[in-house]
Amino acid sequence: MDNLFKLAGRLVRCEDDCAHQPLRCEAARALRDIHYEVKQLRRWKADVENSTKIAMDERCTTNEQHRTCVPLLRAKIKRLQELLKAK
């Protein structure tokens, strides 16, 4: 798939190409948009996987292991506490 995205960058080089080959130009733009979205999704996936690993590795005692919701709950508690302090 990455090769396809590299091809998208080479499909259109200047406005003259768009004037002569509008479908090629449109396809290249669509591929660039898809490439950008895929990059964002890959980053998001890596963040989720990292957060999940951190949460699952965290232990309070020797026999207790957290679930993946713990970091989300802690972040929400922190936001709510900050809202209360601001009032």
C-alpha positions in Angstrom: 0.0 0.0 0.0 2.9 2.4 0.7 4.1 2.0 -2.9 0.6 3.1 -4.0 1.0 6.2 -1.9 4.4 6.9 -3.4 2.9 6.6 -6.9 0.2 9.1 -5.9 2.9 11.7 -5.3 4.3 11.1 -8.7 1.0 11.1 -10.6 0.6 14.9 -10.6 3.5 17.2 -10.8 2.1 20.5 -12.0 -1.1 22.3 -13.0 -0.5 21.4 -16.6 -1.0 17.7 -15.8 -4.4 18.5 -14.2 -5.5 20.5 -17.2 -4.6 17.6 -19.6 -5.5 14.7 -17.3 -8.1 15.7 -14.8 -9.0 12.1 -13.7 -5.4 11.3 -13.0 -5.1 14.5 -10.9 -8.3 13.6 -9.0 -7.1 10.1 -8.3 -3.8 11.4 -7.0 -5.6 13.8 -4.7 -7.8 11.0 -3.4 -4.8 8.8 -2.8 -3.0 11.6 -0.9 -6.1 12.0 1.3 -6.2 8.3 2.0 -2.5 8.2 2.8 -2.9 11.1 5.3 -5.8 9.3 7.0 -4.0 6.0 7.1 -1.0 7.7 8.8 -3.3 9.2 11.4 -5.0 5.9 12.0 -1.6 4.1 12.4 -0.5 6.7 15.0 -3.8 6.4 16.9 -3.5 2.6 16.8 0.0 2.7 18.2 -1.1 5.1 21.0 -4.0 2.7 21.9 -1.7 -0.3 21.9 0.9 1.5 24.0 -1.8 2.7 26.5 -3.2 -0.8 26.7 0.2 -2.3 27.4 1.0 0.2 30.1 -2.4 -0.4 31.7 -2.2 -4.1 31.6 1.4 -4.1 33.0 0.5 -1.8 35.9 -0.1 -3.6 39.2 -1.1 -2.2 42.6 -0.3 -5.3 44.5 1.3 -8.6 43.6 -2.1 -10.3 42.7 -4.0 -7.3 41.2 -3.8 -6.3 37.6 -5.6 -3.2 36.1 -7.9 -3.3 33.2 -7.5 -1.1 30.1 -10.2 1.4 31.3 -8.0 2.5 34.3 -6.0 5.2 32.3 -9.3 6.6 30.8 -10.9 6.8 34.2 -7.9 8.4 35.8 -7.8 11.1 33.0 -11.5 11.7 33.5 -11.1 12.1 37.2 -8.3 14.5 36.7 -10.3 16.6 34.3 -13.3 16.7 36.7 -11.0 17.7 39.6 -9.6 20.5 37.6 -13.1 21.7 36.7 -14.0 21.7 40.4 -10.9 23.7 41.3 -11.6 26.3 38.6 -15.1 26.9 40.1 
